[in-house]
Amino acid sequence: MRIIQQSATRLVLRQRLVGLRYLCAFCAGLGLFLFLGYESPVDGIGLIGLTTAGLGYQLTAQEDCTLNRETGLLTLRNSLGRKSYHLEQLKRVIVKKEVFLGTEFYQVYFYTQAGEQIALTRFPTTHVAQQQSLARSIHQFMASKV
């Protein structure tokens, strides 16, 4: 995720899920090859590959996070929908580490006063410095006064 807009009253972050889009493009190419190059039942597998690639492409468009002091809202938007939270409910921002198959993944989380964890993005990343920088920028924005 990277900073798209930063002002005294608004911080906008955006992430394009490029790796998943490449995977969808590969799936689409393989599906098209199977659909056009073979007869039944292999062409059906190609059609399933094309459908899966199209659906995956739509679901991995981009993710946006907007912190807006004017409205008092944190808005998380992705292809699956939009969720909003009141900025007053947010207690802190941290970078959480998770280990999967020996690989360390990092993800920024908001914690609310009620103890709820809100992930900044749907998918973690291996770029710890990037996640720490995002968490620092968000913390500075939330801590500063207009």
N, C-alpha and C positions, 0 to 999 in steps of 0.2 A: 504494500500500500504506500502511496506517496501523497504529499500535500499538493492539492490543486489550487486552493485559495486559502489565504490566511489574512485576517484583519482583526481589529480589536473586538468585533462582535461575532465573527464567524470563522470557523475552521472546517474546511472540506477536504476529505481524504478519499482517494479512489484507487482501486486495484482492478486490473484486467487480468483474468486468469488465462494467460497465454499458453502455459504448458498443457492445460486441459483442452484448449482449443486445438493445439497441434495434434493431440491424441484423437480428437473428434475428426480432424481432417484426414488423418491416417485411416481411421475406421471408415470414413466415407469413401476414400479412394479404394480401399480393399473391397468394400461392399459393392461399389460400382463395377469393379473388375469382375467380381464373382457373378453379379447380376447380368452383365452384358456378355461375359465370356462362357458361361456354362448354362446347361439346361436344368430342369427340375430334378432333384430337390435343391441342388447347390445354389440356384438363382434365388431361392427363398431365403437362404442364409445371407446372401448378398443384400437382399431387400431388408432383412432384419438389421444388418450392419448399417445400411443407409439411414434407416429410421432411428436407430440408436444414436448415430452420429448427429443427426439433425436435432434430436431432443437434447443431447448433451451440449451441443453448440448453443442452444437457446438458454439452457440453465446455467451456463458458465460465462455469460456476457461480461459483467463487471459487478463490483460491489462498491457502494458509496457509504461514507460516514460523514454526517454533517452535525457539528456542534454549533448551535445558534443561540446567542445570548438574548437576541431580540424576542424570539419565541420561547426561550427557556427550554429548548428540546435538544436531545440527542436523537438523530434519525439514522437508522441503519437500513439501507435499501439494497436489494439484490434482485435477481430475476424471479425469485420465489415470493417476493413481497416486500413490505415495508413495516418496520417497527419503530415506535418512538418512545422515548423515556424522558422524564423531567430531569433537567440538569441538577436540581436540588437533591434528587434521590441518589445521585452518584457519590460514592464515598471515596473511592480511590481507583487508580489505574495501575495494573501490574503486568509484567511479562511472565507468563507461566511456561515452564519447561515440561515437555512430555517426551518419554523415550519409547520408540517403537522399533523393534528389531535391531536394537543397538544404535539407532540414529536418533539424535536429539532434534526435536521440533519445538518451535517457540510460537506463542500466540499472545496477543494483547487482550486482556480482559478488563472490563469495568466491573467493579463491585458496588452494589447498591447498599443503602443503609439497612435494608431487610435481609442482606446476605446473599442476594441473587448474583450469579455470575453471568455476565453478558459478553460473549466473544465479539471482538471487533470484526473478524472475518470468519467465514465458514471453514477455511482450511488453514492449518498451521504451516509454518515455513522453517527452513533450516537457517535462515539469515537472522542470527541473534542481534547483531548490531543494528540492523534495520528496525527490528521490533522494539529495541530499547530506545532508539531515536524517536519512533512514533509515540511511544508511551511518554517520553520526556516532553515532546511537543504538545501532546494532549494535556499532560499535567500542568505545564506552563500556561496553556490557554485557560484551563479551568481555575488556576490559582490567581491569574492576573485580574485586576479590576478595570472596568471601563472608565 
